[in-house]
């Protein structure tokens, strides 16, 4: 099946095709009194806790699963039809004070934390993420989490020095990495990033972030999610392997699953414009390419759950 196609459309044009209206002209930033820490549940139940510093995500990815899950975020943030997702963001109040309370009460001690499942971890303001790492560094080892998994397609490398310092200080009970960065790479074709993701970094910037993190000794698991269109997938995979990446995960566009799915409007768009992205035979061909380079390629929910103990994946036969 052909893979050499172009969008030929802008984000605004595809948004209008999906929702019948033009996208909002700007992102509305508000505040939220919500707790930054929640119990892991649903598709995040493999983790003890989840952490979110914002409600809503400014990335504005048209394929994001969050708007299709009515329990994942408030209706006022996603919109009745998903049309507000990416344009309504609420920064949670007193983030560092909240973190301090949870630390002091022992809520985070030896816990696995997924940061975060509903809004991109590094869409949060730099001052907040920097203060968060500094507070974690200054906490007693006995009160620190066992593992923090950062899920992002933004730029965590802006905090690479702080993350690396914390990584070296942490004492982990299961001998695994204290910090894991699950970095989303859906395509190396910037025209698709611009057309499907309103405000996220381009391919080259994401690859630079991954390289910087790897060179700092931080455990990075690139996730090809949601798997899109690629020019020379092998080239990207070989680069990742040369930087010390141990394994990758992959998630194809989700439909008819038990967890949050790709929004139906975007699936309909794909079915019309790029039906092979939903085709099992084509997907299997892409997995063969991945597995020709990486010994371990973990697909779907299993890949997500692997982030709880990624060091065990390396030593196991799981693929």
N, C-alpha and C positions, 0 to 999 in steps of 0.2 A: 504493500500500500504506500502511496506517495506521502512523503514528509516535507517536500520542498514547496511550502506554501507561505504566503504572507497574509497578514491581517487586512491590510489596505484600509483599515478603519482606525479612528481615534477612540480613546476612552469615552469621550463625550458621545460619540456616535453609537458605540455599543451599549452604553448606559441607556441612551434614549430608545434603542431597539428593545432592550429588556424591560424597561419600565414605562415607556411611552411619554416620558418627560425629560427635560434637560436636567443634568445633575445640579445640585446646589452650587453656588458660586464660591462658597468658602466653608471651612469647617467651624462648627460652633463648639467652643470650649467652655465647659462648665465644671462644677465640683460635685463630688459625691461623698457621703458620710459612710459608705460601705467599708467593711473590714477588708484588709488586704489579704488575709489568710482565710482559706476555706478548707473543708475536708475534701479529699480526693473522692470523686464519685463519677458515675457514668463511665465514659471512655477514659477518664483520668483516675479510675479507682485503683490502678496499680501503684499510684503514689499515695503517700500518707496525707500530703497537703498540697494545695495549689496556692499560688501567690499572684495577685493582680494589682497593679498600681493604678490602673485606669479602668473605666467602664467605657467600652467602645474602642475602636482602633482607627487611627487616621490613615492607615494603609489603603483602605478603600478597595480591597481586592474583590472583583466582581464574582469570583468563584468561591469566596470564603463560605465555609460551612455554617458559621455562627448564625446568620439570619434565618437559616432553615430549621434551627433548633429553638423553639419558642421559650424554652427554659434557660437558655444560655445567656441571654441579655435582655434588658427591658425593651418593651415595644417602642418606647419613645426614642431609644438609641438605634434600633435596627429599622424602625418604620414598619407599618402594617404589611408591606410587601417586600421588605428588605431594601427599600429605596434610600433609607437614611444611613445605612451602614457605611462607615467611613467618613461621615459628615457630622456626627454627633459624638463628642468625646468628653468624658467627665474625669478629671484628675481627682483621685481620692485624697481626702484631707489627712494631714498629720501622718504621712506615710512613715517617717522615721520614728516618731513617737509610738506609733502602732507597733512597728518592728521591735522597738525596745521592750514594750510590754510583753509581747509574745516571747521574746528571748528570756526576759527576767522570770517569767512564770514557768519556763521550761517547756513551753508548747512546741518548740522547734527542735529540741534536743534529740539528736540521732534520727531525725526524720528525713524522708526523701520528699523534696519539694519540687513541684513542676511550676515553672515561671515562664509563661502562663498559657493556659489553654484557650482563652477566649479573646484576649487582646495581646498583640505582640509585645514581648517583654521590653524590647529596646525602642519602642515608640514612645516610651516615657521620657520626660525631660532629663537631660544630662545631669543637672544638679542633683536630681533625686537618685538616679542610679549610682552616682559617685558616692553620695552620702550613705546609701544603703551598704555598699561594699565596705566603706570605712567603719560603719557601725558593726558589721559582722566581724571584721578583723579585730575589733576591740572587745569583742565578747569573749567570755571564758570558753575554752575548748569544749568543756562539758555541756555547754548550752547551745553549741552550734549544730546546724543540720548535718546529717550524714552526707547528703548529696543535694546539690541544687542543679536542676536541669533547666537551662535557658532555651526557650523555643523562639526563634526569630528569623526574620529575613531582612532586618535592619542592620545596624553597625555596632555590635557589642565590642568590637576592637577599640572603640573610643575609650573604653575602660580597661584595656588589656593589662596595664600595669597593676591596677588594683585587683583585678581578677587573678592575675598570676601571683600576687603577694598572698591573697587569701588561699589560693591553691596550695602554696608552700606551707602555710601556717596550719592548715586543717589537719586533724588527726581522725582518720576515717575508720570506723569499726569493722568494716568488711574489706578493707584494703583496696577498695575501688577509688576512682577519681572523685574528689570533693565537688568539682564543677564539671558539668558536661554542657556543651553547646550543640544543640540540634539545629542546624542551619539549613533553612529552606532554599533549595535551588530547583526551580520548576522548569527553567529553560535557559539557554544561552543566547536566545534571540531577543534583543532589546526591544524590538518593535512589539513583541507580545507582552513584555513587561509593561511597556508604556500603555498598551491598549487594554490590558486586563487588570492592572494594579495602578491605582491612582497616584500613589506617592511613596513608592518603595525604591530602594537602590537598584541600579542596573547591574547586569551580570558581572562586569569587571570589578565593580566595587564590592560585591558579595565575595568574589573569589579572593580579592585582596584581604578582606576581613578574615576569611577562613585561613589563609596563609599566615597572617599575623598571629592569630590565635594558636595555630599549630606550632609556630616557631617559639611561642612563649610557653610551650609545654602544656597547653590546655587541651583536654580531650574533646575533639570535635567529631560529631556524627552528621555528615551532610545527609539531608533527606530530600530526595527528588520528589517533591510534593507541592501541588498536584502535578504529576508528570505531564509535561507539555511537549512542545516541538523543539527539536535540537538539530543544530548543525554540528556534526562530528562529536557525538556523545563520548566516543572513546577518548578523544583528546582531553576533555574535562576530567573524566574518570582517572586517566593516567596522571594528570596534574595532582589531583587530590591524593592519589596513592603515593606520589613522590614526596608530598608534604608530610606524610606520616599518618594519614587517615587509615584507621584499622578496618572499618566496615561502613557500609552505607545502608540507608533505609529508603524505601520507595512507597509512595501512595499514589495510586491512580485516581482519577476523578471518581467520586463516590456516588453510587446510586443503589437504591434498594438494599441498604445495609441497616443494621440495628442501631447504629449510632448516627450522629449528625451527617447529613449528606450534602453534596454539592447542591446549591439551590436549583430548583426545577427549571427556572427560567434560563439559567446558564447552561444546564444540561440540554435543554431544547436548542439553544443557540449552537452548542457543540455538535449536536446531532445533525443539524442542518449544514454547518460550515466545516466541521472537522470530525466527521463521524468515526474515523479510525482511532481517535483518542479514547473512545469508549469500547473499542473492539478488542475482545479477549485475545484473539490471535495476534494482532499487532502488539498488544501489551506483552505477550509472551516473547515476541521477537526482541523487544527492548530489554527484557530481563536477561535474555541470553547474552546480549552485549555486556550488560552490567556484570554478569557472573563470569564472563571471559576475562575480566580484569580484577574483580574483587572476589575473594573466596567466600565472603559472607555478605549477602544482599538480603535484607529482611523486609518482607512486604506486608503492608497493611497494619492491622492492630498489633501484630507481633513485633513489628519494628518500633512502634510507639512504646510498648511495654519493655522492650530491650533497654530503653534509656534508664530504667530504674537501676539496673546493674549491668552496665555495658561491658565491664571488665570480664564478666562471666561469659558473655557472648564470644569474646576473643578466644577464650580457652575451651569453648564448647564446640560441638559439632553442628550447632544450629545454623541454618542458612535459609 
